[in-house]
Structure formats: structure tokens, C-alpha cells
Amino acid sequence: MEKEKSKILVRDVQTQQVLFECAITESEKAYQFAAEMEEMGLDIEVVVPTLGETLSNSLGLSREDLEKYKESLEEEMDSHEGSCCFTEPEDDKIIH
């Protein structure tokens, strides 16, 4: 089974149609293309793979394993709510 290469996608926001794709090492091409399409009046989005997705692809994780990894990341972030890393604003404190 061949590893899927991480790619940057330039998509139309309304239709989600991929208009351009390139390797992550050629990101300037994707942004240049997106700028040209926006000048023509299209609503464009540039989708760049995250570090986790790129690493998962390079390690050859299956889609199922990748989904488990994403879920574990979300659970980890959720478990830190209210900790020193994530604080709620205190309305009753007034600093002068």
C-alpha cells in the first residue's frame, strides 16, 4: 500500500471543489493561485494539512487509526479546561 502524500488544496468555498493542489513544500504556489482566483471574484479557501496529519501520513497510519488519533487529541485538549493552560475570565475581578 502506497503512502498518501500530504497536499495543500485550494477549494471553492461554496462547492468544495478542489481547484488546485500541490505538495506542502510548494505552499507559495497554492497561495498565489488562491490570490488569482480571489481577484476573479471566487470565494476560496486554502486547506493545509496539520502537523499531526502530515506525521500520520508519513508513518502510514490507516484512516481508522488517524481518526482515533484525532479523537484522543480532542479528549486531551478538553481535559485541560479549567487548568492553568485554559482559564475562564473572571467577571468579578476589576483591575485598575
C-alpha positions as CSV (number, residue, x, y, z in Angstrom):
1,M,0.0,0.0,0.0
2,E,1.4,3.4,-1.1
3,K,1.5,6.2,1.5
4,E,-0.7,9.1,0.7
5,K,1.3,12.3,0.2
6,S,0.2,15.4,2.2
7,K,-1.1,18.0,-0.2
8,I,-2.3,21.6,0.1
9,L,-5.7,22.1,-1.5
10,V,-7.3,25.2,-2.9
11,R,-11.0,24.9,-2.9
12,D,-14.1,26.9,-3.8
13,V,-15.9,27.6,-0.5
14,Q,-19.4,27.1,-1.9
15,T,-18.9,23.9,-3.9
16,Q,-15.9,22.5,-2.0
17,Q,-14.5,21.7,-5.5
18,V,-10.7,21.3,-5.5
19,L,-9.4,23.9,-8.0
20,F,-5.7,23.3,-7.3
21,E,-3.5,21.0,-5.3
22,C,0.3,20.8,-4.7
23,A,2.8,19.3,-2.3
24,I,3.2,21.0,1.1
25,T,6.7,22.1,0.1
26,E,5.2,24.3,-2.7
27,S,2.8,26.3,-0.5
28,E,3.7,29.6,-2.2
29,K,2.1,28.2,-5.5
30,A,-1.1,27.4,-3.7
31,Y,-1.4,30.9,-2.1
32,Q,-0.5,32.5,-5.4
33,F,-3.2,30.5,-7.2
34,A,-5.7,31.4,-4.4
35,A,-5.0,35.1,-4.8
36,E,-5.5,34.9,-8.5
37,M,-8.9,33.2,-8.0
38,E,-10.0,35.7,-5.4
39,E,-9.1,38.5,-7.8
40,M,-11.6,36.9,-10.3
41,G,-14.2,37.0,-7.5
42,L,-14.3,33.4,-6.3
43,D,-14.6,32.7,-2.6
44,I,-11.5,30.5,-2.0
45,E,-10.1,28.5,0.9
46,V,-6.6,27.1,1.3
47,V,-6.5,23.8,3.2
48,V,-3.1,23.0,4.6
49,P,-2.6,19.6,6.4
50,T,-1.8,19.9,10.1
51,L,1.4,18.7,11.6
52,G,-0.4,15.7,13.1
53,E,-1.9,14.8,9.7
54,T,1.4,15.1,7.9
55,L,3.1,13.0,10.6
56,S,0.3,10.4,10.5
57,N,0.6,10.1,6.7
58,S,4.4,9.7,6.8
59,L,4.0,7.0,9.4
60,G,1.4,5.2,7.2
61,L,-1.5,5.3,9.7
62,S,-4.7,4.0,8.4
63,R,-7.8,6.2,8.3
64,E,-9.2,4.4,11.3
65,D,-6.0,5.0,13.3
66,L,-5.9,8.6,12.2
67,E,-9.5,9.1,13.4
68,K,-8.6,7.5,16.8
69,Y,-5.6,9.9,17.0
70,K,-7.7,12.9,16.3
71,E,-10.3,11.9,18.9
72,S,-7.5,11.4,21.5
73,L,-6.2,14.9,20.8
74,E,-9.6,16.4,21.3
75,E,-10.1,14.5,24.5
76,E,-6.7,15.7,25.7
77,M,-7.5,19.3,25.0
78,D,-10.9,19.0,26.6
79,S,-9.4,17.5,29.7
80,H,-7.4,20.7,30.3
81,E,-10.4,23.1,30.5
82,G,-10.2,25.0,33.8
83,S,-6.5,24.2,34.3
84,C,-3.6,26.7,34.2
85,C,-3.5,26.3,30.4
86,F,-7.1,27.3,30.0
87,T,-8.7,29.9,32.2
88,E,-12.2,31.4,32.2
89,P,-12.4,35.2,32.5
90,E,-13.4,36.3,36.0
91,D,-16.1,38.9,35.7
92,D,-15.9,40.0,39.3
93,K,-12.3,41.0,39.2
94,I,-11.7,44.6,38.3
95,I,-8.2,45.7,37.7
96,H,-7.4,49.4,37.8
